[in-house]
Amino acid sequence: MKRVCVSEIAATLPNVEQSCFHVPEQRLLRSSEASLHRPKILMLYGSLRERSYSKLLTLEAVRLLEAMGAEVKVFDPKDLPQPDGAPDSHPKVQELRTLAAWSEGMVWCSPERHGAMTGIMKSQIDWIPLSLGAVRPTQGKTLAVMEVSGGSQSFNAVNQMRILGRWMRMITIPNQSSVAKAFLEFDEAGRMKPSAYYDRVVDVMEELIKFTLLTRDVSPYLVDRFSERKETADEVSKRVNQKTI
């Protein structure tokens, strides 16, 4: 890759803060020491029903992920308060935030209700902050999205969750799962029946593990960006000037 000198940047990009402009380097996308622990995946589902198909689909995905070598934890949304309806110190909020910080990837699975994800699903996502001090619980982590519906196949919920994943600076994998008429796809024991829908779930979990293994050791570099480096430099300059004054 061609090296760009500071003088060339100054001449061709006068609006760019030179000290904050970094040319992407392929060598930095390879970790010197690859992590050897099992991928850490957090599962969120969006229903409190006793026979919740989003939960059943989530548990089916758990079995697949564990068979693929992942360490998986499932968050139970029962008793999680509405956002702003309780302090951050609420035990369920702390449990969710601890799991989010622990994870390297997530799976979000929601029913589609009134053409959208459920409030239960959105509340969980809203309780995960964009930042906790200097720590960002979601940025650079992988995400897979799935939905279940009672009628014909739809993609409204997964599309909404993709938008949220992007907003939270997650690496949302290309594949996704949408299970139509979910009440027909699970047996009495709650296990998913063989079908093209099931095969797609296998595909999605396989892809999630691959993307997690590929990115987890270099995610800080992947999400590092010019505007934030520039902002940090400005803040440092202000502090120095204040001390000088």
N, C-alpha and C positions, 0 to 999 in steps of 0.2 A: 504494500500500500504506500502511496506517495506521502511523504512527510510534508506537512505544511508549516512554514516558518512564521514567526510572529509578525514580521514585517509584511508578509503577503496578506495576512489576515487584516492588518491595519489598513492596508491599501485598498483591498477589495470589499471589506465588510466594516465600514466605519462605525456602524451602530452596534457592533458586537464588542462586549467587554472581553478584551484579549485574554486576560488572566483566567477567565471562566470558560473559555472556549476549548473544548476537548475533542480531538479527532477520535472517533471510535476505533478501537484496536482489537483485532481478532484474538490476540494472545490473552487479552483480559476476559474473554468469554470462555476460557478454559481454566478451571480451578486447579491449583497446584496439588491440592490434596482433596480428592473426592470423598464426600461423606459416605460412610458405610452403614449407618443405621437405617432402619426401615423407614420408608416415607410416612410422614405423619399427616393423616387425613381427618378432617372434622366434617361431620355430616349434620346438616340442618334440614328439617322437614316442616311443612307448613299446615298441620292440622292437629286438632285435639280430639277428633272422633275416636271412639273405641276401636272401630275397624277403619283405620285411616289408610287409604291406599298410597298416599305419599309416604307414610311411614313404612308400609310393607315394601314399597319399591326401594326406599332407602335401605332397609335391612337386607334386601336382596343384593343391593350394591355393596353393602358391607361384606357379605360373604365372598363376593368376587374380589374385592380389594384385599381382603385378608389372604385369599388364595394366591394373589399376585405378590404377596410379601409385605403389604402395608400394615402399619399400626393405625387402627381406626377407633375414633371415639364419636359417639352419637349424643347430641344435645337434646334433652327433652324440654320442649317449650312450655310445658305445663307450669303454671304459677309465675311465668315471666311477666312482669308488669308492663303496661303500655309505656312507650318512650315518654319521658318527662312526667310520668305518673308516680315515680318513686325515685329516691336518690340513687346515685351510682353505686352506693355501698350495699344495695339490695343483694342478698346471697345469689339469686339466679342471674343477676346481671354480672356479678363478679365471676360466677362459674362460666358464663358464656365468654366473657372477655379473656379469662385465663386460657380457655380452650382455643380461642382465636389466636392468641399469642403463641401457644404451643404448636399450632398446626403449620404445615408447609403447603398444604393444599386443602381445598374444601369441595364439598358437593352440596348444592342447594336444590331441594326438591319440593315443589309446591303444587297443590291442586290449582286448577284454573277455576276461579269463581267470578261470575259476572265479567268474564273476558279479561281477567287480570289475576295476578298472584294474590294469595290471601293476606289478610291483615296480620295473621300469625307469622307468616313468612317475613313480611316487611318489618314487623316489630323487631324480630331477631336481628335483621340486618341493620336496622336503625340504632340498636343498642351497641353495635360494634363501632367504636369511634374511628374517625379518619386518623387521629393521632392521640397518643397518650404520652405527653411530654415529648421526648425525643424519639419515641418508638411509634411506628405506624404498624398497627396489627395486621393489615391486609396487603399492603403494597408488595408486589413482587411474588405473591403466592399464587399458586394455580387454582383454577376454579372450573368445575363441571356443573352444568345446569340440567335439570330434569323436571318434567311436569306430568301430572295425571289429569285426565278429564273424564267427565261422565258421559259426554257425547262424542261427536266426531272429532278427529284429530285437529289440534290447534297448536299454535306456537306463541300465543300472546304472553303467557307467563314466562317461558324461557327467554323470550325477547326482552321482557322487562328486566329479568334478572341479569341478562347480559349487560344492559345499560348500567345497572347498579355495580356490577363487577368492574366495568371500565371506570366508573366514577371512583371506585375504591382502589383503583390502580392494580387490579389483579390481572393475572394472565389467564384469560378465559379460553379454554381449548376450543377448537373449531367444531368438534362433534357435540351432539346433544341428544337427549331422549325425550320423546313426547308419547305417552301411552294413552291412546283413546279407549273409551268405554272400559275403564280400568276394572270395573266390577266383574268383567268377564275374564280378566287376565290372571286372577289369583284363585287358588283352590281354597277349600275350607280351612286348611292348616295355615293359610297365609303365604304360601309359596307361589312364586310366579310360574305360570305354565309355559311350556316351550312355545315360542313364536318368533316372528321377525322382530317384535318389540323387545323380547328378551335378548335376542342376539345384538340388538342395538345397544342395550345397556352394557353388555359385555364389551362391545367396541368402545363405548364412552369411558368405562373404567380403565380399560387397557391404555387408552390415549392419555387419560389423566395421570396415570403412573409414569408413563414415558415422559410427559412434559414436566412432571415434578422432578424426576431424576435428572432431566436435562438442565433445568433452570435453578434448582434450589441453592446450589453453591455459588451461583453468579447473580442471583436476583438483586443484591445491592447495586451491582454495576448496571444491570439492565434498567433499573428505575432511576438511576442517577441522571439529573437533567440540568441543562444550562441555566434555566430561569431560577432554579433554587440555589445553584452555586452563586449566581449573580446576586440574589437576594441576601445570601449569607455574607457575601463580600461587602455589600452596602451596609448591613447591620454592624459589621466589624468596624467599618470606616466611621460610622456615626458614634460608636462608643469611643473610638480613639480621639475623634474631634472633641467630644464632650470632656474627655479627660484633659485635653490640651487647653480648652477654654477654662 
